[in-house]
Amino acid sequence: MASIQRIDGKTGVAYRFFVSTGRDSDGKQIRHTKTWTPTPGMTERQMEKAAQKAAADFERAIEQGYVADDRQSFQEYAEYVLDLKERSGAKHKTIESYRFLLGRINPAIGFMKLQDIRPQHLNQMYKSLAKSGQRANQGRATAKDDSIPALLKSLKLSHAKAAELAGLSAATVDKLCKREAVSIESAGKLCTAFGLDIKKSFLVEKDMRPLSNKSLLEYHRCVHAILAQAEREMLIPYNPAEKATPPKVTRKEVNYFQPEELCKILDALDAEPIKWRTIVNLLIVTGCRRGEIAGLKWKNVDFKNGKIKIDSTLLYSKDRGIYENATKTGDTRFLKLPAETMDLLKDYRQYWLELRFKKGDRWQGGDYVFTRDDGSVIHPDSLTAYLNRFSEQHPELPHINPHAFRHTVASVLINAGQDIVTVSRRLGHSRTSTTLDVYSHLIAEADADASEVTADALLRRKA
């Protein structure tokens, strides 16, 4: 039976409950406590009855394994969960993303005790995050003139090298040179690296746009994951995020290329350096993620059987720089390549060997297929940056990005009648449900075509 202690304080009456659950290994009594405050306006009799009920509920929760934690705040528990996830093998990118999201979550609910959080608190947080001005602390900076590309040209620096010196991605340097808006942090890094004055070189503006529904859903998922751990550990009786109402996100239709567009892209690639021709060709025929192509090693290229092994990816984070990790799903897959792609890889292998020989002791590389000119590892963003430049040089072509090739492979396979399991394995999805969700409209179109073919063959009599 729970013990009840009445506390008559300056601010009113409160009750403290004590429940004992035996002794620990050192012989110390294990006691659980909870402080309960009656609703204002209650009579003495009402307070006593309510306190008895609250104490019984507290004791029952402990017996069922729910040890209500009336001390630990959401922010404190979130740090524990991130540490737990990191130790259990969660990807660094995931932990990094959670820490960024908690930067806005903690000011809203971080101070609240775990057991006090309710669905309405989360709904209010989503509403607040949806207001204009949430991005104001993440202003954008735009170059005032063309002095940055002129500076890099005078220093004889490529965008990739400038990015390395400034601690930025090649894609960000591309944006800076094209006078596109980047984060103030990125502009500051460039200014520090090359001795520029940010006020003189950039127009800085606060970003007053509200967060998108997609971003809000990411905040919801972060809260959900943390409170789900608290529910599993039986610190709370249920996950409030399960009962909250996050904004709905309408999935955008994926962009992919038609066969005639691909032919034009391949024709335009004929004039490009062999490294980029090979990279783009692999993106086109494999449907791989850009990091998987950047992380490809020669030991995983099987020239004899015409296939490659995808078992790693290159990623970038601010604290780690460029690093290698397992594939997104942690799986390994073997992809058969057409003869044309294998021939191109053989030609590129010869070019790679000659480049390594020329560099001699200056070669910094290992076994990566695609490297910088000194053999060092390439930034995964450099693939996107190259395709951006390629698109600008060929305005007659649709805008090109690595993921569009991935969607194109899915489109071709689905329209060719390949089963969803085959498509899912080719793309490296962990579940076929992911493939079905992303490409549902393409599957529906293919099904409609199949219906017409069936009708032509079986139902429609020819004159």
Secondary structure per residue as TSV (DSSP state, phi and psi in degrees):
chain	resnum	aa	ss	phi	psi
A	1	M	-	360.0	136.0
A	2	A	-	-69.6	138.5
A	3	S	E	-87.3	142.7
A	4	I	E	-122.7	128.5
A	5	Q	E	-119.2	124.9
A	6	R	E	-86.8	137.0
A	7	I	E	-121.8	116.1
A	8	D	E	-99.6	99.7
A	9	G	E	-104.4	179.9
A	10	K	T	-65.0	-31.1
A	11	T	T	-93.3	-0.2
A	12	G	E	134.0	-166.7
A	13	V	E	-94.5	141.2
A	14	A	E	-141.1	164.4
A	15	Y	E	-128.5	141.4
A	16	R	E	-117.1	130.4
A	17	F	E	-104.5	142.3
A	18	F	E	-126.9	130.4
A	19	V	E	-130.5	128.4
A	20	S	E	-101.3	137.6
A	21	T	E	-125.4	44.0
A	22	G	E	92.9	-156.7
A	23	R	E	-127.2	152.3
A	24	D	-	-84.8	-174.8
A	25	S	T	-64.0	-21.4
A	26	D	T	-91.8	3.6
A	27	G	S	86.0	2.7
A	28	K	-	-80.2	141.5
A	29	Q	E	-69.5	133.8
A	30	I	E	-92.0	114.3
A	31	R	E	-120.9	138.7
A	32	H	E	-112.7	135.0
A	33	T	E	-125.4	154.4
A	34	K	E	-152.4	136.4
A	35	T	E	-101.2	132.0
A	36	W	E	-126.5	136.0
A	37	T	-	-115.4	126.2
A	38	P	-	-70.5	157.9
A	39	T	-	-67.1	134.6
A	40	P	T	-56.4	142.2
A	41	G	T	96.1	-5.7
A	42	M	-	-71.0	147.2
A	43	T	-	-79.4	168.8
A	44	E	H	-58.0	-44.1
A	45	R	H	-64.7	-43.2
A	46	Q	H	-63.4	-40.1
A	47	M	H	-62.9	-42.9
A	48	E	H	-64.1	-43.5
A	49	K	H	-66.3	-43.1
A	50	A	H	-65.7	-37.2
A	51	A	H	-65.8	-40.6
A	52	Q	H	-60.7	-42.8
A	53	K	H	-66.8	-44.8
A	54	A	H	-62.6	-39.0
A	55	A	H	-65.5	-39.8
A	56	A	H	-66.3	-40.4
A	57	D	H	-62.6	-40.8
A	58	F	H	-63.4	-45.3
A	59	E	H	-64.7	-40.9
A	60	R	H	-64.4	-40.3
A	61	A	H	-62.0	-39.5
A	62	I	H	-67.6	-42.3
A	63	E	H	-60.9	-33.9
A	64	Q	T	-83.1	-3.6
A	65	G	T	100.5	-3.5
A	66	Y	-	-89.8	98.3
A	67	V	-	-93.3	94.2
A	68	A	-	-59.7	125.0
A	69	D	-	-99.4	101.0
A	70	D	S	-95.4	15.5
A	71	R	S	-117.8	-40.0
A	72	Q	-	-75.5	129.1
A	73	S	B	-85.9	164.4
A	74	F	H	-59.2	-43.0
A	75	Q	H	-62.1	-42.7
A	76	E	H	-64.3	-43.4
A	77	Y	H	-69.4	-34.8
A	78	A	H	-60.4	-39.9
A	79	E	H	-63.4	-39.9
A	80	Y	H	-62.4	-43.4
A	81	V	H	-65.0	-42.5
A	82	L	H	-63.0	-41.5
A	83	D	H	-63.3	-40.7
A	84	L	H	-62.9	-44.8
A	85	K	H	-64.4	-40.7
A	86	E	H	-64.2	-42.6
A	87	R	H	-69.8	-25.3
A	88	S	T	-91.3	5.3
A	89	G	T	101.2	14.2
A	90	A	-	-63.1	146.8
A	91	K	-	-65.3	146.4
A	92	H	H	-59.9	-37.7
A	93	K	H	-59.8	-38.5
A	94	T	H	-65.4	-46.3
A	95	I	H	-63.0	-42.4
A	96	E	H	-61.4	-41.2
A	97	S	H	-65.4	-43.6
A	98	Y	H	-59.6	-43.0
A	99	R	H	-63.5	-38.4
A	100	F	H	-64.5	-46.1
A	101	L	H	-64.1	-36.8
A	102	L	H	-65.7	-19.1
A	103	G	H	-60.3	-28.0
A	104	R	H	-103.2	-26.3
A	105	I	H	-71.7	-44.7
A	106	N	I	-60.5	-40.8
A	107	P	I	-62.1	-24.4
A	108	A	I	-86.7	-46.0
A	109	I	I	-132.8	1.1
A	110	G	I	-59.1	-32.3
A	111	F	T	-78.6	-14.5
A	112	M	S	-75.5	146.1
A	113	K	B	-71.7	146.0
A	114	L	G	-52.2	-46.4
A	115	Q	G	-71.9	-13.8
A	116	D	G	-91.2	-11.6
A	117	I	-	-74.0	129.6
A	118	R	-	-123.1	161.2
A	119	P	H	-53.8	-37.2
A	120	Q	H	-65.9	-29.4
A	121	H	H	-65.4	-40.2
A	122	L	H	-69.6	-41.5
A	123	N	H	-60.8	-37.9
A	124	Q	H	-67.5	-36.9
A	125	M	H	-64.0	-44.0
A	126	Y	H	-61.0	-39.3
A	127	K	H	-63.9	-42.9
A	128	S	H	-66.4	-41.1
A	129	L	H	-66.6	-23.8
A	130	A	T	-80.4	-6.6
A	131	K	S	-78.0	155.3
A	132	S	T	-63.8	148.0
A	133	G	T	99.1	-5.4
A	134	Q	T	-66.6	-23.0
A	135	R	T	-95.2	3.0
A	136	A	T	-57.4	-29.3
A	137	N	T	-81.6	0.6
A	138	Q	S	-119.5	61.0
A	139	G	-	-60.4	165.7
A	140	R	E	-115.1	147.8
A	141	A	E	-124.4	135.2
A	142	T	E	-126.7	132.5
A	143	A	E	-60.4	137.3
A	144	K	S	-75.9	-26.6
A	145	D	S	-150.3	-166.3
A	146	D	S	-95.3	25.8
A	147	S	H	-70.4	-27.4
A	148	I	H	-69.3	-51.6
A	149	P	H	-61.7	-32.7
A	150	A	H	-65.6	-39.0
A	151	L	H	-64.8	-45.9
A	152	L	H	-63.4	-36.6
A	153	K	H	-66.1	-41.1
A	154	S	H	-66.4	-30.7
A	155	L	T	-88.0	-1.7
A	156	K	T	56.7	46.4
A	157	L	-	-111.0	131.5
A	158	S	-	-74.0	164.8
A	159	H	H	-61.7	-37.0
A	160	A	H	-65.6	-42.0
A	161	K	H	-69.1	-41.5
A	162	A	H	-62.0	-39.5
A	163	A	H	-62.6	-41.4
A	164	E	H	-63.5	-43.4
A	165	L	H	-67.3	-33.3
A	166	A	H	-92.4	-7.2
A	167	G	T	73.1	34.4
A	168	L	-	-120.0	171.9
A	169	S	-	-86.2	156.7
A	170	A	H	-62.8	-33.9
A	171	A	H	-64.0	-37.1
A	172	T	H	-67.4	-41.3
A	173	V	H	-63.7	-38.1
A	174	D	H	-56.6	-46.3
A	175	K	H	-63.4	-42.1
A	176	L	H	-60.2	-42.3
A	177	C	H	-71.6	-26.5
A	178	K	T	-91.5	5.7
A	179	R	T	61.7	37.5
A	180	E	-	-94.2	155.0
A	181	A	-	-69.2	135.4
A	182	V	E	-131.1	173.3
A	183	S	E	-68.8	153.0
A	184	I	H	-59.5	-36.5
A	185	E	H	-59.9	-44.1
A	186	S	H	-65.2	-43.2
A	187	A	H	-61.8	-39.5
A	188	G	H	-64.4	-38.8
A	189	K	H	-63.0	-42.0
A	190	L	H	-64.8	-43.4
A	191	C	H	-62.3	-40.8
A	192	T	H	-64.4	-42.0
A	193	A	H	-67.3	-32.8
A	194	F	H	-120.4	17.5
A	195	G	T	65.6	35.9
A	196	L	-	-97.9	155.8
A	197	D	-	-95.9	117.3
A	198	I	H	-61.2	-35.1
A	199	K	H	-68.8	-34.4
A	200	K	H	-81.0	-31.8
A	201	S	H	-93.2	-22.0
A	202	F	E	-129.9	148.4
A	203	L	E	-95.3	116.9
A	204	V	E	-105.3	128.2
A	205	E	E	-132.3	145.1
A	206	K	-	-75.6	141.9
A	207	D	-	-93.7	106.3
A	208	M	-	-97.6	7.4
A	209	R	-	-66.9	143.2
A	210	P	-	-71.7	159.4
A	211	L	-	-69.2	145.1
A	212	S	-	-74.4	161.5
A	213	N	H	-59.9	-33.8
A	214	K	H	-63.5	-41.7
A	215	S	H	-66.3	-42.0
A	216	L	H	-61.0	-36.7
A	217	L	H	-66.2	-32.4
A	218	E	H	-65.8	-39.0
A	219	Y	H	-64.1	-42.1
A	220	H	H	-60.6	-44.2
A	221	R	H	-65.1	-35.0
A	222	C	H	-64.6	-48.9
A	223	V	H	-60.8	-43.4
A	224	H	H	-58.1	-44.9
A	225	A	H	-64.3	-39.7
A	226	I	H	-69.9	-45.6
A	227	L	H	-71.6	-26.3
A	228	A	H	-64.7	-36.4
A	229	Q	H	-66.5	-40.2
A	230	A	H	-63.0	-37.3
A	231	E	H	-67.8	-41.5
A	232	R	H	-62.8	-36.5
A	233	E	T	-83.6	2.4
A	234	M	T	61.0	36.3
A	235	L	S	-88.1	-22.9
A	236	I	S	-133.8	149.5
A	237	P	S	-73.1	-24.5
A	238	Y	S	-155.3	163.6
A	239	N	-	-90.2	109.8
A	240	P	H	-59.0	-28.4
A	241	A	H	-66.0	-26.1
A	242	E	H	-64.3	-30.2
A	243	K	H	-103.3	0.0
A	244	A	S	-78.2	171.9
A	245	T	-	-124.1	84.1
A	246	P	-	-72.5	161.4
A	247	P	-	-66.3	150.5
A	248	K	-	-86.5	145.9
A	249	V	-	-118.3	126.6
A	250	T	-	-86.4	119.7
A	251	R	-	-67.8	128.6
A	252	K	-	-77.6	146.8
A	253	E	-	-69.0	138.0
A	254	V	-	-70.2	147.5
A	255	N	-	-96.8	132.7
A	256	Y	-	-144.8	164.5
A	257	F	-	-97.0	144.5
A	258	Q	-	-78.3	157.0
A	259	P	H	-53.7	-40.1
A	260	E	H	-67.7	-30.5
A	261	E	H	-69.9	-39.4
A	262	L	H	-62.2	-39.7
A	263	C	H	-60.4	-41.5
A	264	K	H	-66.8	-39.2
A	265	I	H	-62.9	-44.4
A	266	L	H	-65.2	-37.3
A	267	D	H	-63.2	-43.1
A	268	A	H	-67.2	-29.1
A	269	L	H	-71.7	-18.3
A	270	D	T	-57.2	-28.7
A	271	A	T	-90.9	0.6
A	272	E	S	-89.3	159.6
A	273	P	-	-56.1	149.1
A	274	I	H	-62.0	-32.1
A	275	K	H	-60.8	-46.8
A	276	W	H	-74.0	-32.8
A	277	R	H	-61.0	-41.5
A	278	T	H	-69.2	-43.3
A	279	I	H	-59.4	-49.7
A	280	V	H	-66.3	-38.0
A	281	N	H	-60.7	-42.6
A	282	L	H	-66.0	-39.4
A	283	L	H	-60.6	-39.9
A	284	I	H	-68.6	-44.5
A	285	V	H	-89.2	-19.8
A	286	T	H	-101.0	-30.5
A	287	G	-	73.4	17.4
A	288	C	-	-71.2	158.4
A	289	R	-	-71.8	154.8
A	290	R	H	-61.7	-38.6
A	291	G	H	-64.9	-29.8
A	292	E	H	-70.9	-36.9
A	293	I	H	-71.1	-42.1
A	294	A	H	-63.6	-29.5
A	295	G	T	-92.7	5.1
A	296	L	-	-66.1	137.3
A	297	K	B	-115.0	154.1
A	298	W	G	-62.3	-32.9
A	299	K	G	-64.3	-18.0
A	300	N	G	-99.3	8.5
A	301	V	E	-101.3	114.5
A	302	D	E	-100.3	92.2
A	303	F	T	-67.2	-32.4
A	304	K	T	-65.2	-44.3
A	305	N	T	-101.8	2.5
A	306	G	T	64.8	46.8
A	307	K	E	-149.0	164.9
A	308	I	E	-126.1	156.1
A	309	K	E	-108.9	124.1
A	310	I	E	-105.8	108.4
A	311	D	-	-135.7	4.4
A	312	S	-	-152.8	168.8
A	313	T	E	-145.5	150.4
A	314	L	E	-97.6	134.3
A	315	L	E	-130.4	168.4
A	316	Y	E	-135.2	137.1
A	317	S	E	-140.1	157.6
A	318	K	T	-62.3	-38.9
A	319	D	T	-84.0	-26.7
A	320	R	T	-102.5	-22.7
A	321	G	E	77.6	-146.9
A	322	I	E	-82.9	129.4
A	323	Y	E	-145.8	158.7
A	324	E	E	-98.1	143.0
A	325	N	E	-143.8	172.7
A	326	A	-	-67.3	165.9
A	327	T	-	-60.7	166.7
A	328	K	T	-54.7	-39.1
A	329	T	T	-95.4	-5.7
A	330	G	S	81.3	2.3
A	331	D	-	-94.1	158.9
A	332	T	-	-108.8	137.7
A	333	R	E	-136.1	150.0
A	334	F	E	-110.7	126.7
A	335	L	E	-117.3	123.4
A	336	K	E	-76.0	135.8
A	337	L	-	-114.5	149.4
A	338	P	-	-67.7	158.7
A	339	A	H	-59.1	-37.1
A	340	E	H	-61.3	-39.9
A	341	T	H	-70.5	-39.7
A	342	M	H	-63.7	-38.2
A	343	D	H	-63.4	-40.9
A	344	L	H	-64.5	-40.5
A	345	L	H	-63.0	-36.6
A	346	K	H	-64.8	-43.3
A	347	D	H	-63.3	-41.8
A	348	Y	H	-68.0	-35.4
A	349	R	H	-59.0	-40.8
A	350	Q	H	-65.2	-42.6
A	351	Y	H	-61.9	-42.3
A	352	W	H	-63.5	-42.2
A	353	L	H	-65.9	-40.8
A	354	E	H	-65.5	-39.6
A	355	L	H	-64.8	-42.9
A	356	R	H	-62.9	-39.0
A	357	F	H	-64.7	-42.7
A	358	K	H	-64.0	-38.2
A	359	K	H	-73.8	-28.9
A	360	G	G	57.1	-124.6
A	361	D	G	-68.3	-16.9
A	362	R	G	-81.0	-6.9
A	363	W	-	-72.5	124.0
A	364	Q	-	-106.1	3.6
A	365	G	-	-87.4	173.4
A	366	G	-	-120.0	-114.9
A	367	D	S	-109.6	7.7
A	368	Y	B	-65.8	138.7
A	369	V	S	-68.6	-45.4
A	370	F	S	-110.9	122.9
A	371	T	B	-136.4	174.7
A	372	R	-	-74.9	176.0
A	373	D	T	-64.7	-20.0
A	374	D	T	-96.9	7.4
A	375	G	S	89.4	-7.2
A	376	S	-	-73.9	161.0
A	377	V	B	-64.1	143.9
A	378	I	-	-89.2	151.3
A	379	H	-	-77.8	131.5
A	380	P	T	-58.3	-28.9
A	381	D	H	-66.1	-20.5
A	382	S	H	-66.0	-25.4
A	383	L	H	-66.4	-43.8
A	384	T	H	-66.6	-42.0
A	385	A	H	-61.4	-42.6
A	386	Y	H	-62.2	-46.2
A	387	L	H	-66.1	-30.7
A	388	N	H	-63.5	-45.6
A	389	R	H	-65.3	-41.2
A	390	F	H	-60.5	-41.4
A	391	S	H	-64.1	-39.6
A	392	E	H	-65.7	-36.0
A	393	Q	H	-74.1	-15.8
A	394	H	-	-130.5	73.7
A	395	P	T	-63.3	-16.4
A	396	E	T	-75.0	-13.6
A	397	L	S	-95.4	156.2
A	398	P	-	-66.2	156.1
A	399	H	-	-62.4	137.7
A	400	I	-	-115.3	133.5
A	401	N	-	-141.3	155.4
A	402	P	H	-54.1	-39.6
A	403	H	H	-70.0	-24.0
A	404	A	H	-63.7	-35.0
A	405	F	H	-66.5	-37.6
A	406	R	H	-61.6	-44.9
A	407	H	H	-66.6	-33.1
A	408	T	H	-66.0	-42.3
A	409	V	H	-59.2	-44.6
A	410	A	H	-60.8	-43.4
A	411	S	H	-61.1	-45.4
A	412	V	H	-63.3	-44.9
A	413	L	H	-65.8	-42.5
A	414	I	H	-65.7	-44.3
A	415	N	H	-69.2	-22.9
A	416	A	T	-82.2	-2.7
A	417	G	T	89.1	12.2
A	418	Q	-	-67.1	142.8
A	419	D	-	-70.0	158.2
A	420	I	H	-65.0	-29.8
A	421	V	H	-65.4	-43.2
A	422	T	H	-62.6	-44.7
A	423	V	H	-62.2	-44.3
A	424	S	H	-62.1	-43.1
A	425	R	H	-66.0	-39.7
A	426	R	H	-61.5	-40.6
A	427	L	H	-82.2	-14.6
A	428	G	T	80.3	30.3
A	429	H	-	-79.3	143.4
A	430	S	S	-75.1	-27.9
A	431	R	S	-135.8	145.6
A	432	T	H	-66.4	-23.0
A	433	S	H	-63.0	-32.7
A	434	T	H	-63.1	-45.4
A	435	T	H	-62.1	-43.4
A	436	L	H	-62.8	-40.2
A	437	D	H	-66.7	-47.5
A	438	V	H	-70.0	-38.5
A	439	Y	T	-113.4	29.2
A	440	S	H	-59.3	-39.6
A	441	H	H	-70.2	-34.2
A	442	L	H	-68.3	-39.3
A	443	I	H	-64.9	-39.5
A	444	A	H	-63.9	-40.7
A	445	E	H	-64.7	-43.2
A	446	A	H	-64.4	-37.0
A	447	D	H	-66.3	-37.8
A	448	A	H	-64.8	-40.7
A	449	D	H	-63.9	-41.5
A	450	A	H	-62.9	-36.6
A	451	S	H	-62.7	-42.2
A	452	E	H	-66.6	-40.2
A	453	V	H	-62.7	-43.0
A	454	T	H	-62.2	-43.2
A	455	A	H	-64.0	-41.4
A	456	D	H	-60.6	-40.9
A	457	A	H	-77.9	-34.2
A	458	L	H	-109.6	-28.8
A	459	L	T	-111.6	-33.2
A	460	R	-	-91.1	114.5
A	461	R	-	-79.7	134.1
A	462	K	-	-84.4	140.9
A	463	A	-	-67.1	360.0
